[in-house]
């Protein structure tokens, strides 16, 4: 009888042992993007995101990586020398220059251009409280940019400890003037603009130079030209 009781206790204890929870489902793999059959490496996208101070999963990082792979593919197919660069940005710039020297010329035309330091705050990303805090920092950014023209926008970004998930910041970018219709024509070189506030973003520039270019937006034209003969799967 004692053996039966002991056996019952053992069975009861075994029944009370909880089963281990089922394993968590594996995270869905990130979609593979290919350029002319070559996978765009996630490590390259992450590195480009770091260079551009944006989130690794941002469209800007992915688009820049695709552009770089398109440039590499065209250069390889047309025996154009590879870039000798230490950053992805430098590599893309070198390849663009070398390809422009060999590609058919863009359509002619003169376009007013601007060289600017550029700060762009996204207001349609992240929690509302975080966005509100980020929006307040735009005023501080603009004040420093206006008070000290010698400070680069990247150094202001670092000084204010801003979050690259919400900000795009760059120095010495070239754009067609029509992109900045909100910039008054009387804004002098070296001056920072008033913030351009939209529902989805706040934008600040510091004007570095006004000039006319023979070709409207070389980068956009070139990438469109190259992608017309490149297979991009995404």
Order of alpha helices (4+ residues) and beta strands (2+ residues): alpha-beta-beta-alpha-alpha-alpha-beta-alpha-alpha-beta-beta-beta-alpha-beta
